[in-house]
């Protein structure tokens, strides 16, 4: 199950995603993304994945689309952060720091 919360402020639109980013809930996320994208204007869009627990291929695809369309991401779970890094998505607030 996926819970989507949209928080609007004068400078930012934030999509807070909680739970599993999997089918069939991805269609709901796709619809929410289209709505916020159309209403964003010049505001920054943040996708908050701190409470996301799992993502499948369909979840990966929509996150990559969001990235291409200008979204920024916040994640803190090691598994989610690692998966996003594998997809080439950089996150603020991640706990996964590589040291050399």
VMD Tcl script that builds the backbone (N, CA, C; Angstrom):
set m [mol new atoms 300]
animate dup $m
set s [atomselect $m all]
$s set {name element resname resid chain x y z} {
  {N N UNK 1 A 0.848 -1.180 0.000}
  {CA C UNK 1 A 0.000 0.000 0.000}
  {C C UNK 1 A 0.893 1.243 0.000}
  {N N UNK 2 A 0.454 2.250 -0.742}
  {CA C UNK 2 A 1.197 3.492 -0.879}
  {C C UNK 2 A 0.322 4.652 -0.410}
  {N N UNK 3 A 0.891 5.463 0.456}
  {CA C UNK 3 A 0.217 6.682 0.901}
  {C C UNK 3 A 0.961 7.860 0.288}
  {N N UNK 4 A 0.205 8.765 -0.340}
  {CA C UNK 4 A 0.782 9.938 -0.990}
  {C C UNK 4 A 0.205 11.177 -0.325}
  {N N UNK 5 A 1.094 12.021 0.188}
  {CA C UNK 5 A 0.678 13.283 0.785}
  {C C UNK 5 A 1.371 14.396 0.016}
  {N N UNK 6 A 0.602 15.404 -0.393}
  {CA C UNK 6 A 1.152 16.537 -1.127}
  {C C UNK 6 A 1.118 17.750 -0.211}
  {N N UNK 7 A 2.281 18.369 -0.038}
  {CA C UNK 7 A 2.395 19.544 0.817}
  {C C UNK 7 A 2.872 20.701 -0.058}
  {N N UNK 8 A 2.062 21.743 -0.135}
  {CA C UNK 8 A 2.395 22.917 -0.930}
  {C C UNK 8 A 2.840 24.061 -0.037}
  {N N UNK 9 A 3.882 24.759 -0.468}
  {CA C UNK 9 A 4.303 25.994 0.178}
  {C C UNK 9 A 4.614 26.982 -0.943}
  {N N UNK 10 A 4.862 28.234 -0.610}
  {CA C UNK 10 A 5.150 29.210 -1.663}
  {C C UNK 10 A 6.397 28.885 -2.493}
  {N N UNK 11 A 7.346 28.152 -1.927}
  {CA C UNK 11 A 8.591 27.889 -2.640}
  {C C UNK 11 A 8.785 26.431 -3.040}
  {N N UNK 12 A 7.905 25.550 -2.568}
  {CA C UNK 12 A 8.155 24.125 -2.746}
  {C C UNK 12 A 6.870 23.327 -2.829}
  {N N UNK 13 A 6.918 22.273 -3.627}
  {CA C UNK 13 A 5.899 21.236 -3.612}
  {C C UNK 13 A 6.587 19.978 -3.119}
  {N N UNK 14 A 5.982 19.314 -2.154}
  {CA C UNK 14 A 6.591 18.112 -1.594}
  {C C UNK 14 A 5.604 16.958 -1.711}
  {N N UNK 15 A 6.067 15.865 -2.305}
  {CA C UNK 15 A 5.299 14.629 -2.342}
  {C C UNK 15 A 5.919 13.701 -1.310}
  {N N UNK 16 A 5.169 13.385 -0.282}
  {CA C UNK 16 A 5.639 12.470 0.754}
  {C C UNK 16 A 5.064 11.099 0.422}
  {N N UNK 17 A 5.950 10.146 0.158}
  {CA C UNK 17 A 5.537 8.796 -0.230}
  {C C UNK 17 A 5.860 7.838 0.901}
  {N N UNK 18 A 4.835 7.124 1.354}
  {CA C UNK 18 A 4.999 6.185 2.466}
  {C C UNK 18 A 4.495 4.817 2.037}
  {N N UNK 19 A 5.313 3.806 2.297}
  {CA C UNK 19 A 4.913 2.447 1.969}
  {C C UNK 19 A 5.609 1.935 0.724}
  {N N UNK 20 A 4.908 1.082 -0.016}
  {CA C UNK 20 A 5.478 0.370 -1.145}
  {C C UNK 20 A 5.147 1.059 -2.469}
  {N N UNK 21 A 6.171 1.324 -3.259}
  {CA C UNK 21 A 5.987 1.897 -4.591}
  {C C UNK 21 A 5.936 0.741 -5.581}
  {N N UNK 22 A 4.756 0.151 -5.686}
  {CA C UNK 22 A 4.556 -1.037 -6.521}
  {C C UNK 22 A 3.216 -0.934 -7.235}
  {N N UNK 23 A 3.058 -1.786 -8.258}
  {CA C UNK 23 A 1.751 -1.901 -8.898}
  {C C UNK 23 A 0.791 -2.488 -7.872}
  {N N UNK 24 A -0.450 -2.122 -7.855}
  {CA C UNK 24 A -1.165 -1.211 -8.742}
  {C C UNK 24 A -1.164 0.245 -8.268}
  {N N UNK 25 A -0.471 0.554 -7.176}
  {CA C UNK 25 A -0.510 1.907 -6.611}
  {C C UNK 25 A 0.256 2.940 -7.438}
  {N N UNK 26 A 1.093 2.483 -8.359}
  {CA C UNK 26 A 1.883 3.412 -9.167}
  {C C UNK 26 A 0.984 4.285 -10.041}
  {N N UNK 27 A -0.145 3.776 -10.474}
  {CA C UNK 27 A -1.044 4.605 -11.295}
  {C C UNK 27 A -1.561 5.801 -10.496}
  {N N UNK 28 A -1.788 5.617 -9.209}
  {CA C UNK 28 A -2.203 6.719 -8.346}
  {C C UNK 28 A -1.063 7.744 -8.203}
  {N N UNK 29 A 0.154 7.251 -8.060}
  {CA C UNK 29 A 1.311 8.139 -7.973}
  {C C UNK 29 A 1.512 8.888 -9.288}
  {N N UNK 30 A 1.348 8.221 -10.394}
  {CA C UNK 30 A 1.472 8.852 -11.702}
  {C C UNK 30 A 0.465 9.988 -11.847}
  {N N UNK 31 A -0.751 9.759 -11.427}
  {CA C UNK 31 A -1.792 10.791 -11.484}
  {C C UNK 31 A -1.441 11.970 -10.575}
  {N N UNK 32 A -0.986 11.677 -9.368}
  {CA C UNK 32 A -0.600 12.745 -8.432}
  {C C UNK 32 A 0.561 13.548 -9.005}
  {N N UNK 33 A 1.530 12.870 -9.622}
  {CA C UNK 33 A 2.672 13.557 -10.211}
  {C C UNK 33 A 2.217 14.499 -11.326}
  {N N UNK 34 A 1.341 14.047 -12.180}
  {CA C UNK 34 A 0.838 14.898 -13.261}
  {C C UNK 34 A 0.154 16.140 -12.694}
  {N N UNK 35 A -0.617 15.978 -11.636}
  {CA C UNK 35 A -1.311 17.114 -11.022}
  {C C UNK 35 A -0.346 18.129 -10.430}
  {N N UNK 36 A 0.645 17.665 -9.671}
  {CA C UNK 36 A 1.573 18.612 -9.047}
  {C C UNK 36 A 2.501 19.232 -10.082}
  {N N UNK 37 A 2.894 18.448 -11.058}
  {CA C UNK 37 A 3.780 18.965 -12.099}
  {C C UNK 37 A 3.113 20.110 -12.849}
  {N N UNK 38 A 1.835 19.971 -13.135}
  {CA C UNK 38 A 1.105 21.015 -13.841}
  {C C UNK 38 A 0.875 22.265 -13.010}
  {N N UNK 39 A 0.873 22.123 -11.689}
  {CA C UNK 39 A 0.585 23.257 -10.804}
  {C C UNK 39 A 1.840 23.834 -10.148}
  {N N UNK 40 A 3.010 23.287 -10.442}
  {CA C UNK 40 A 4.231 23.673 -9.727}
  {C C UNK 40 A 4.719 25.066 -10.062}
  {N N UNK 41 A 4.667 25.453 -11.313}
  {CA C UNK 41 A 5.246 26.737 -11.694}
  {C C UNK 41 A 6.750 26.704 -11.496}
  {N N UNK 42 A 7.282 27.686 -10.769}
  {CA C UNK 42 A 8.733 27.776 -10.553}
  {C C UNK 42 A 9.174 27.165 -9.226}
  {N N UNK 43 A 8.246 26.590 -8.491}
  {CA C UNK 43 A 8.601 25.998 -7.197}
  {C C UNK 43 A 9.438 24.729 -7.372}
  {N N UNK 44 A 10.251 24.456 -6.384}
  {CA C UNK 44 A 11.036 23.230 -6.334}
  {C C UNK 44 A 10.119 22.073 -5.973}
  {N N UNK 45 A 10.350 20.922 -6.593}
  {CA C UNK 45 A 9.585 19.723 -6.246}
  {C C UNK 45 A 10.503 18.755 -5.503}
  {N N UNK 46 A 10.069 18.372 -4.310}
  {CA C UNK 46 A 10.802 17.426 -3.479}
  {C C UNK 46 A 9.964 16.157 -3.362}
  {N N UNK 47 A 10.582 15.013 -3.625}
  {CA C UNK 47 A 9.943 13.714 -3.415}
  {C C UNK 47 A 10.582 13.119 -2.166}
  {N N UNK 48 A 9.793 13.008 -1.120}
  {CA C UNK 48 A 10.258 12.542 0.186}
  {C C UNK 48 A 10.009 11.040 0.294}
  {N N UNK 49 A 11.095 10.274 0.264}
  {CA C UNK 49 A 11.015 8.817 0.322}
  {C C UNK 49 A 11.493 8.260 1.664}
  {N N UNK 50 A 11.528 9.102 2.692}
  {CA C UNK 50 A 12.049 8.650 3.986}
  {C C UNK 50 A 11.235 7.513 4.587}
  {N N UNK 51 A 9.961 7.408 4.209}
  {CA C UNK 51 A 9.127 6.328 4.743}
  {C C UNK 51 A 8.695 5.340 3.666}
  {N N UNK 52 A 9.414 5.344 2.545}
  {CA C UNK 52 A 9.169 4.337 1.508}
  {C C UNK 52 A 9.858 3.043 1.945}
  {N N UNK 53 A 9.165 1.930 1.781}
  {CA C UNK 53 A 9.706 0.663 2.267}
  {C C UNK 53 A 10.180 -0.267 1.163}
  {N N UNK 54 A 9.690 -0.079 -0.064}
  {CA C UNK 54 A 10.043 -0.990 -1.158}
  {C C UNK 54 A 9.662 -0.345 -2.468}
  {N N UNK 55 A 10.447 -0.616 -3.522}
  {CA C UNK 55 A 10.029 -0.196 -4.842}
  {C C UNK 55 A 10.359 -1.281 -5.848}
  {N N UNK 56 A 9.403 -1.510 -6.759}
  {CA C UNK 56 A 9.614 -2.488 -7.816}
  {C C UNK 56 A 9.986 -1.747 -9.097}
  {N N UNK 57 A 10.031 -2.449 -10.213}
  {CA C UNK 57 A 10.424 -1.839 -11.494}
  {C C UNK 57 A 9.524 -0.674 -11.872}
  {N N UNK 58 A 8.225 -0.798 -11.636}
  {CA C UNK 58 A 7.316 0.307 -11.974}
  {C C UNK 58 A 7.597 1.518 -11.088}
  {N N UNK 59 A 7.940 1.284 -9.829}
  {CA C UNK 59 A 8.326 2.376 -8.935}
  {C C UNK 59 A 9.608 3.038 -9.390}
  {N N UNK 60 A 10.567 2.222 -9.823}
  {CA C UNK 60 A 11.820 2.766 -10.346}
  {C C UNK 60 A 11.565 3.651 -11.560}
  {N N UNK 61 A 10.720 3.173 -12.465}
  {CA C UNK 61 A 10.443 3.933 -13.697}
  {C C UNK 61 A 9.846 5.297 -13.406}
  {N N UNK 62 A 8.888 5.359 -12.481}
  {CA C UNK 62 A 8.266 6.665 -12.215}
  {C C UNK 62 A 9.240 7.586 -11.484}
  {N N UNK 63 A 10.079 7.056 -10.612}
  {CA C UNK 63 A 11.071 7.908 -9.947}
  {C C UNK 63 A 12.077 8.466 -10.948}
  {N N UNK 64 A 12.479 7.651 -11.911}
  {CA C UNK 64 A 13.382 8.139 -12.957}
  {C C UNK 64 A 12.714 9.221 -13.804}
  {N N UNK 65 A 11.440 9.046 -14.081}
  {CA C UNK 65 A 10.699 10.071 -14.829}
  {C C UNK 65 A 10.632 11.366 -14.029}
  {N N UNK 66 A 10.348 11.252 -12.739}
  {CA C UNK 66 A 10.306 12.431 -11.875}
  {C C UNK 66 A 11.661 13.141 -11.875}
  {N N UNK 67 A 12.738 12.363 -11.811}
  {CA C UNK 67 A 14.079 12.943 -11.835}
  {C C UNK 67 A 14.282 13.719 -13.134}
  {N N UNK 68 A 13.941 13.105 -14.268}
  {CA C UNK 68 A 14.097 13.771 -15.569}
  {C C UNK 68 A 13.281 15.055 -15.647}
  {N N UNK 69 A 12.172 15.098 -14.929}
  {CA C UNK 69 A 11.277 16.251 -14.973}
  {C C UNK 69 A 11.557 17.235 -13.838}
  {N N UNK 70 A 12.714 17.094 -13.178}
  {CA C UNK 70 A 13.181 18.114 -12.253}
  {C C UNK 70 A 12.991 17.878 -10.777}
  {N N UNK 71 A 12.471 16.733 -10.369}
  {CA C UNK 71 A 12.272 16.472 -8.943}
  {C C UNK 71 A 13.604 16.266 -8.235}
  {N N UNK 72 A 13.624 16.636 -6.966}
  {CA C UNK 72 A 14.735 16.343 -6.061}
  {C C UNK 72 A 14.226 15.333 -5.046}
  {N N UNK 73 A 15.131 14.582 -4.463}
  {CA C UNK 73 A 14.725 13.467 -3.612}
  {C C UNK 73 A 15.362 13.538 -2.235}
  {N N UNK 74 A 14.587 13.074 -1.242}
  {CA C UNK 74 A 15.060 12.892 0.120}
  {C C UNK 74 A 14.790 11.436 0.479}
  {N N UNK 75 A 15.810 10.771 1.004}
  {CA C UNK 75 A 15.647 9.387 1.462}
  {C C UNK 75 A 16.586 9.166 2.632}
  {N N UNK 76 A 16.238 8.237 3.505}
  {CA C UNK 76 A 17.150 7.959 4.614}
  {C C UNK 76 A 17.353 6.480 4.855}
  {N N UNK 77 A 16.476 5.634 4.401}
  {CA C UNK 77 A 16.665 4.201 4.589}
  {C C UNK 77 A 17.821 3.696 3.739}
  {N N UNK 78 A 18.649 2.839 4.303}
  {CA C UNK 78 A 19.818 2.342 3.592}
  {C C UNK 78 A 19.402 1.637 2.300}
  {N N UNK 79 A 18.413 0.783 2.364}
  {CA C UNK 79 A 17.986 0.031 1.184}
  {C C UNK 79 A 17.445 0.957 0.092}
  {N N UNK 80 A 16.562 1.865 0.460}
  {CA C UNK 80 A 15.984 2.789 -0.516}
  {C C UNK 80 A 17.060 3.698 -1.095}
  {N N UNK 81 A 17.916 4.234 -0.236}
  {CA C UNK 81 A 18.976 5.125 -0.691}
  {C C UNK 81 A 19.920 4.399 -1.641}
  {N N UNK 82 A 20.277 3.178 -1.305}
  {CA C UNK 82 A 21.167 2.386 -2.162}
  {C C UNK 82 A 20.523 2.142 -3.523}
  {N N UNK 83 A 19.255 1.784 -3.530}
  {CA C UNK 83 A 18.555 1.517 -4.797}
  {C C UNK 83 A 18.500 2.777 -5.652}
  {N N UNK 84 A 18.220 3.917 -5.036}
  {CA C UNK 84 A 18.183 5.177 -5.776}
  {C C UNK 84 A 19.553 5.509 -6.354}
  {N N UNK 85 A 20.593 5.281 -5.584}
  {CA C UNK 85 A 21.945 5.522 -6.083}
  {C C UNK 85 A 22.242 4.640 -7.288}
  {N N UNK 86 A 21.796 3.386 -7.256}
  {CA C UNK 86 A 21.975 2.489 -8.399}
  {C C UNK 86 A 21.264 3.015 -9.640}
  {N N UNK 87 A 20.166 3.726 -9.440}
  {CA C UNK 87 A 19.408 4.303 -10.553}
  {C C UNK 87 A 19.980 5.649 -10.996}
  {N N UNK 88 A 20.974 6.143 -10.271}
  {CA C UNK 88 A 21.569 7.431 -10.609}
  {C C UNK 88 A 20.834 8.616 -10.030}
  {N N UNK 89 A 20.022 8.373 -8.999}
  {CA C UNK 89 A 19.265 9.432 -8.344}
  {C C UNK 89 A 19.987 9.804 -7.058}
  {N N UNK 90 A 20.401 11.063 -6.955}
  {CA C UNK 90 A 21.067 11.544 -5.745}
  {C C UNK 90 A 20.022 12.038 -4.763}
  {N N UNK 91 A 20.279 11.785 -3.489}
  {CA C UNK 91 A 19.325 12.157 -2.452}
  {C C UNK 91 A 19.972 13.059 -1.413}
  {N N UNK 92 A 19.166 13.968 -0.894}
  {CA C UNK 92 A 19.549 14.729 0.302}
  {C C UNK 92 A 19.149 13.890 1.507}
  {N N UNK 93 A 19.869 14.054 2.588}
  {CA C UNK 93 A 19.456 13.421 3.844}
  {C C UNK 93 A 19.651 11.935 3.865}
  {N N UNK 94 A 20.529 11.402 3.019}
  {CA C UNK 94 A 20.713 9.966 3.003}
  {C C UNK 94 A 21.728 9.548 4.053}
  {N N UNK 95 A 21.612 8.309 4.517}
  {CA C UNK 95 A 22.540 7.774 5.491}
  {C C UNK 95 A 23.635 6.984 4.805}
  {N N UNK 96 A 23.491 6.735 3.552}
  {CA C UNK 96 A 24.455 5.935 2.804}
  {C C UNK 96 A 25.562 6.833 2.279}
  {N N UNK 97 A 26.651 6.901 3.005}
  {CA C UNK 97 A 27.800 7.731 2.611}
  {C C UNK 97 A 28.963 6.797 2.321}
  {N N UNK 98 A 29.569 6.974 1.176}
  {CA C UNK 98 A 30.711 6.155 0.826}
  {C C UNK 98 A 31.994 6.863 1.252}
  {N N UNK 99 A 32.862 6.117 1.863}
  {CA C UNK 99 A 34.164 6.661 2.217}
  {C C UNK 99 A 35.219 5.859 1.471}
  {N N UNK 100 A 36.304 6.520 1.126}
  {CA C UNK 100 A 37.295 5.881 0.298}
  {C C UNK 100 A 38.420 5.393 1.064}
}
mol reanalyze $m
mol bondsrecalc $m
mol representation Tube
mol addrep $m
